[in-house]
Amino acid sequence: MLTIHHLGKSQSERIVWLCEELGLNYKLVLHNRDPVTALAPPSLVELHPLGTAPVIADGDIVLAESGAIMEYIIGKYGGGRLTFAPTHPEYAQYVFWLHYANGNLQPAMGRNMVMHRLGVPPDNPIAARIRSRLLGGFAMIETRLGEASFLAGDTLTAADIMTVFSLTTMRYFYPFDLTPYPNVRGYLKRIAAIASYQRAMKKGDLGMKLLLD
Ligand SMILES: N[C@@H](CCC(=O)N[C@@H](CS)C(=O)NCC(=O)O)C(=O)O
């Protein structure tokens, strides 16, 4: 059986949601962040050289990196669900948004988080550049969600499951006001109504207030 190692308040919520949406049997192992540093505990670090969540185990296979895990589970157990085939008219959108999530958006959030935590003033030219990159990303997502209900098109795909963390739980680490983005907020309302998302968040982060607005 698939085992998901989930670190509280982290990107591994994506994998719990993925497995809930696919209706897979899995064992969930919860790990808590160090209360002082917020880093991963030794129980997680010992699982994989990266020492980050998520990590899954499937038989002898131990896999890290949420994008890799997403492709692995969808390819092996998804039966064609949550993905678009190359023949789908929105295939390019699917591939773009799937990779934008961890290739650009989440690193941009992380860079801004570091600047914020180091107390770099917003008018510092590097901080300003990093912030404007992120704002450009939000504007792009806002435009896309004015064209389609979900990032790849009219249905939920892995691209959404990859992206939602950065728009929600990541805001515990880098607070971000979504008021200027009504399409993003409407999208998060649609996500909040999805039963598999609700189940995943309850199982992975019971009691955590969901930042969906
Ligand atoms: N690109 C990686 C990022 C993994 C990552 O940085 N996870 C964070 C949680 S959001 C983590 O484990 N942090 C704890 C630590 O670095 O000690 C992925 O998507 O899996």
The ligand as an SDF file (V2000), in Angstrom:
LIG
                    3D

 20 19  0  0  0  0  0  0  0  0999 V2000
   10.0010   21.2390   -4.2190 N   0  0  0  0  0  0  0  0  0  0  0  0
    9.7450   20.4140   -3.0560 C   0  0  0  0  0  0  0  0  0  0  0  0
    9.7460   21.2960   -1.8390 C   0  0  0  0  0  0  0  0  0  0  0  0
    9.6310   20.5120   -0.5640 C   0  0  0  0  0  0  0  0  0  0  0  0
    9.7420   21.3900    0.6660 C   0  0  0  0  0  0  0  0  0  0  0  0
   10.5280   22.3400    0.7150 O   0  0  0  0  0  0  0  0  0  0  0  0
    8.9180   21.0530    1.6610 N   0  0  0  0  0  0  0  0  0  0  0  0
    8.9140   21.8160    2.8890 C   0  0  0  0  0  0  0  0  0  0  0  0
    7.4930   21.9320    3.4100 C   0  0  0  0  0  0  0  0  0  0  0  0
    6.4900   22.9990    2.4680 S   0  0  0  0  0  0  0  0  0  0  0  0
    9.7110   21.1320    3.9660 C   0  0  0  0  0  0  0  0  0  0  0  0
    9.7840   19.9290    4.0170 O   0  0  0  0  0  0  0  0  0  0  0  0
   10.2490   21.9390    4.8730 N   0  0  0  0  0  0  0  0  0  0  0  0
   10.8910   21.4650    6.0470 C   0  0  0  0  0  0  0  0  0  0  0  0
   12.3710   21.6280    6.0300 C   0  0  0  0  0  0  0  0  0  0  0  0
   12.9110   22.1410    5.0390 O   0  0  0  0  0  0  0  0  0  0  0  0
   13.0130   21.2600    7.0170 O   0  0  0  0  0  0  0  0  0  0  0  0
    8.4400   19.6380   -3.2250 C   0  0  0  0  0  0  0  0  0  0  0  0
    7.5520   20.1350   -3.9060 O   0  0  0  0  0  0  0  0  0  0  0  0
    8.3340   18.5310   -2.7170 O   0  0  0  0  0  0  0  0  0  0  0  0
  1  2  1  0
  2  3  1  0
  2 18  1  0
  3  4  1  0
  4  5  1  0
  5  6  2  0
  5  7  1  0
  7  8  1  0
  8  9  1  0
  8 11  1  0
  9 10  1  0
 11 12  2  0
 11 13  1  0
 13 14  1  0
 14 15  1  0
 15 16  2  0
 15 17  1  0
 18 19  2  0
 18 20  1  0
M  END
$$$$
